Amino acid sequence: MANYQKRYRENVKLQIAAKFIVDVITVICVAFILITYTCDKVTISGNSMNTSLTHGDTLLIDKMRFAFSSPKRFDIIAFNQPNITSSKTYIKRVIALPGEVVQIMNGSVYINGNVLENDIIKDKIMTAGLASNPITLDKGEYFVLGDNRNNSEDSRFANIGTVKMEDIIGAPWLVIIPFNHFKFIR
């Protein structure tokens, strides 16, 4: 009987160890699948989003953010441009929404004829580009600007233009590298 109890205790210890190993492997697999299909990693190249994001920051992109909703004004989005052959991912801030008319006059952004209220950036815009004339956004189309308005390649220029919903990858949500810039992105 003592032999039986000893084997039983050993089996219980083995079962606990095996369950722990299976649990750890399951958690690792689930985390890998979630990160692979719901996140992406992008490194900022350039200064167009200064001071919100800086050159060399590595961000995690939430690819599910806009699966069931649309970007709102002042959201930061990640997108690709299908007419550009590079695999560069752009990070910009949404300024105008589908159906709106956007124009840049006298250094300020106008939406539907009114100055953009509560703009995050207060700098005067030196180059209006395509937005010197009114731009009417179609359904599923967004006008984006970099936070460093006078040093940004964005919707004001023909090589970027307006951003279509299907070209939006997601929303940056976390700066992970460099560690001294580690922060959540609002």
C-alpha positions as CSV (number, residue, x, y, z in Angstrom):
1,M,0.0,0.0,0.0
2,A,2.9,2.4,0.8
3,N,4.3,1.7,-2.7
4,Y,1.0,2.6,-4.2
5,Q,0.8,6.0,-2.3
6,K,4.4,6.8,-3.3
7,R,3.6,6.2,-7.0
8,Y,0.4,8.2,-6.7
9,R,2.3,11.2,-5.3
10,E,4.9,11.0,-8.0
11,N,2.2,10.8,-10.7
12,V,0.4,13.8,-9.2
13,K,3.7,15.8,-9.4
14,L,4.2,14.7,-13.0
15,Q,0.6,15.7,-13.9
16,I,1.1,19.1,-12.3
17,A,4.4,19.6,-14.1
18,A,2.9,18.4,-17.5
19,K,-0.1,20.7,-17.0
20,F,2.2,23.7,-16.3
21,I,4.3,22.9,-19.4
22,V,1.1,22.6,-21.6
23,D,-0.3,25.8,-20.2
24,V,2.9,27.7,-20.9
25,I,3.1,26.4,-24.5
26,T,-0.6,27.3,-25.0
27,V,-0.1,30.8,-23.8
28,I,3.0,31.3,-26.0
29,C,1.1,30.0,-29.1
30,V,-1.9,32.1,-28.4
31,A,0.2,35.2,-27.9
32,F,2.2,34.5,-31.1
33,I,-1.0,34.1,-33.1
34,L,-2.6,37.3,-31.6
35,I,0.5,39.3,-32.2
36,T,1.1,38.0,-35.8
37,Y,-2.5,38.6,-36.9
38,T,-3.5,41.7,-34.9
39,C,-0.2,43.7,-34.6
40,D,2.5,45.0,-36.9
41,K,5.7,46.7,-36.2
42,V,6.9,49.9,-37.9
43,T,9.9,52.1,-37.5
44,I,9.5,55.9,-38.0
45,S,11.7,57.2,-40.8
46,G,11.8,61.0,-40.9
47,N,10.6,63.9,-38.8
48,S,7.0,64.4,-40.1
49,M,5.4,63.4,-36.8
50,N,7.6,65.4,-34.5
51,T,7.0,65.9,-31.6
52,S,4.4,63.2,-31.1
53,L,6.6,60.5,-32.7
54,T,10.3,60.9,-33.6
55,H,12.7,59.5,-36.2
56,G,13.8,56.0,-35.1
57,D,10.8,55.2,-32.9
58,T,9.6,51.7,-33.4
59,L,5.8,51.4,-33.0
60,L,3.3,48.6,-32.6
61,I,0.4,49.0,-35.0
62,D,-3.1,47.7,-33.9
63,K,-4.4,46.1,-37.1
64,M,-7.8,45.5,-35.6
65,R,-8.5,49.1,-34.5
66,F,-10.5,50.0,-37.6
67,A,-12.0,46.6,-38.3
68,F,-15.4,47.6,-36.9
69,S,-15.1,51.4,-36.8
70,S,-13.7,54.3,-38.8
71,P,-10.9,56.7,-38.0
72,K,-11.9,59.8,-36.2
73,R,-10.5,63.3,-36.5
74,F,-7.1,63.6,-34.9
75,D,-6.5,59.8,-34.8
76,I,-3.0,58.7,-35.8
77,I,-3.2,56.1,-38.5
78,A,-0.7,53.8,-40.4
79,F,-1.3,53.3,-44.1
80,N,0.3,52.3,-47.3
81,Q,0.0,54.0,-50.7
82,P,-0.8,51.6,-53.5
83,N,0.6,53.9,-56.1
84,I,4.0,53.9,-54.5
85,T,6.2,50.9,-55.2
86,S,8.1,50.9,-51.9
87,S,6.8,49.0,-48.9
88,K,7.0,52.2,-46.8
89,T,4.3,52.5,-44.1
90,Y,3.2,56.1,-43.5
91,I,2.1,57.4,-40.1
92,K,0.0,60.5,-40.1
93,R,-2.9,62.2,-38.3
94,V,-6.4,62.3,-39.7
95,I,-7.6,65.9,-40.2
96,A,-10.6,65.6,-42.5
97,L,-13.2,62.9,-42.8
98,P,-15.3,61.4,-45.7
99,G,-17.8,63.8,-47.1
100,E,-16.0,66.9,-45.8
101,V,-14.4,69.7,-47.8
102,V,-10.9,70.6,-46.7
103,Q,-8.8,73.6,-47.6
104,I,-5.6,75.3,-46.3
105,M,-5.8,79.1,-46.4
106,N,-3.6,81.7,-44.7
107,G,-1.7,78.9,-42.8
108,S,-4.8,77.3,-41.3
109,V,-6.9,74.2,-42.0
110,Y,-10.5,74.8,-43.0
111,I,-13.1,72.1,-42.8
112,N,-16.4,72.8,-44.7
113,G,-15.5,76.5,-44.7
114,N,-14.7,76.8,-41.0
115,V,-11.3,76.9,-39.3
116,L,-10.4,73.5,-37.8
117,E,-11.2,73.8,-34.1
118,N,-9.1,72.2,-31.4
119,D,-6.3,71.4,-33.8
120,I,-3.5,69.6,-32.0
121,I,-0.8,71.6,-33.8
122,K,-1.0,75.4,-33.7
123,D,1.9,76.1,-36.2
124,K,0.9,78.1,-39.3
125,I,1.2,75.9,-42.5
126,M,3.6,77.4,-45.0
127,T,2.7,75.1,-47.9
128,A,-0.9,74.4,-48.7
129,G,0.0,72.2,-51.8
130,L,-3.1,70.5,-53.3
131,A,-5.2,71.9,-50.4
132,S,-4.8,75.5,-51.6
133,N,-8.0,74.6,-53.5
134,P,-11.0,73.0,-51.8
135,I,-10.7,69.1,-51.7
136,T,-14.0,67.2,-51.3
137,L,-13.4,63.8,-49.8
138,D,-15.3,60.9,-51.1
139,K,-16.8,58.1,-49.1
140,G,-14.0,56.1,-47.3
141,E,-11.5,58.9,-48.0
142,Y,-9.4,60.8,-45.4
143,F,-7.1,63.9,-45.5
144,V,-4.0,63.4,-43.3
145,L,-1.2,65.7,-42.2
146,G,2.0,65.1,-40.2
147,D,2.3,66.8,-36.9
148,N,5.4,68.6,-38.1
149,R,3.2,70.4,-40.7
150,N,6.0,72.3,-42.4
151,N,8.2,69.2,-42.8
152,S,5.8,66.5,-43.8
153,E,4.9,64.5,-46.9
154,D,1.1,64.1,-46.6
155,S,-2.2,64.6,-48.3
156,R,-1.2,68.1,-49.5
157,F,1.1,66.5,-52.0
158,A,0.2,64.4,-55.1
159,N,2.5,61.5,-54.3
160,I,0.4,60.8,-51.1
161,G,-2.9,62.5,-51.7
162,T,-6.0,61.4,-49.8
163,V,-6.0,58.1,-48.0
164,K,-8.6,55.5,-48.8
165,M,-10.0,53.3,-46.0
166,E,-8.8,50.1,-47.7
167,D,-5.2,51.4,-47.5
168,I,-5.3,52.0,-43.8
169,I,-3.4,49.3,-41.9
170,G,-4.4,50.3,-38.4
171,A,-3.4,52.7,-35.6
172,P,-0.1,53.0,-33.8
173,W,-0.7,52.3,-30.1
174,L,2.7,51.8,-28.4
175,V,6.3,53.1,-28.9
176,I,8.5,50.1,-27.9
177,I,12.0,51.3,-29.0
178,P,14.0,53.2,-28.0
179,F,13.2,52.4,-24.4
180,N,13.4,56.0,-23.2
181,H,10.5,56.8,-25.6
182,F,8.4,53.9,-24.4
183,K,4.8,55.2,-24.3
184,F,1.2,54.6,-25.3
185,I,0.0,56.6,-28.2
186,R,-3.3,58.4,-27.9
